[in-house]
Amino acid sequence: MLSDDEPVRGRQARHFYDIFYLLGDASPAIATLGDRSTVSEIVNDCREVSARWYGGDASNSLTCFADSSVFTRSELQDRLESAYDQACLDLCYPDAGRPSWDDVLVRVESRRDLLSLG
């Protein structure tokens, strides 16, 4: 989770581009996210790795990825949007279409049912 004064780096922001496409209708990830037992295994594994290697709290109370502060805390939005825009400029072909930050937020919210951790 990002704190209010922590800088957002391009390597972090570029993942939102990936998230947008992974949550698209044509993505094979949608079938995986629809399998709740697989999602549960993935989430538990991520929590264990986070606790072991990064000191994360394996009992994280987040119940839906769509509720993560990166998608919900307005004070982060300007920093995230700016870093996302710069990462897309650096990494995407100039003529390639790319989703806006608002497109990313709308897509995440539209897939809320698949992003539940419970």
ABEGO torsion letter per residue (X at the ends): XBBAABBBBAAAAAAAAAAAAAABAABAAAAAAABAAAAAAAAAAAAAAAAAAAGBBAABABABAAABAAAABAAAAAAAAAAAAAAAAAABBAABBBBBAAAAAAAAAAAAAAABAX
